[in-house]
Amino acid sequence: MAEETPTVQDDWIASTTDSIIGYVDKARTMGTDNAVRALRGIVFGLVAMVFGIASLIFTLIMLVRFADAYLPIGNGVGDATWSAHLLIGTLLAVLGLGLWAMRKREGNGPLMIAGAIDFVILVAIVAYGFAS
């Protein structure tokens, strides 16, 4: 038997089918794939945010407990919890003020000043603890 050559109609059908498949793939890529990518970003962002908030809370709890145990005020753990809260609150407030002052300026000068103030506060507390 002799092989039949594809007719013009067969080429037209194949090219039309290929173009339809190309449009469907393009629509899927523009719609579904981008939506899946965006939703994955939202889900992973929410998970990271929950873990970040939890780690921040645990860090603050640890700092307050550490300050309560080692501050030279009171007679033991739990006697001067107010001073631990005051210390951690003061340190965080000073850093927050440094960040607030830095919001419209270029460079991190106010944050460095706030860090230096926090360092001086901590050194003063440690020196007070050694003196008493």
C-alpha positions, 0 to 999 in steps of 0.5 A: 500500500502506498502511504497517504499524504496528510491533507490540508484538512488534517493539518488544519485540525492538528494546528487548531487543536494545538492552538486550543491546547495552548490557550487552555494551558495559558489560561491555567497558568495565568489563573490556577497556577498563580492562585495556587502560588498566592495561596501557598504564600498566604498559608506559609506566611500565616504559619511563619507569623504564628511561629514568630509570635509564639517565639516572641512571647516565649522569649519575653516570658523567658526574659521576665523570668530571668530578670525576676530570678536575678534582679537584686530586688526582693528576697527571691523568685517571685518577690519582686516580679514587678521590678522584672516587668518594669525592667523588661518594659523599660528596655523594650520601650527605649528600643521602641522609641529608638525605632520610632525616631528612626522611622523617617531618618536614614541610618540607624543612629537613634536605634544605636543610641537606644541600644546604648541606653539599654546597655547602660541600664543593664550595667547599672543594674548589674553594678547595683547587684554586685554592690549590695 
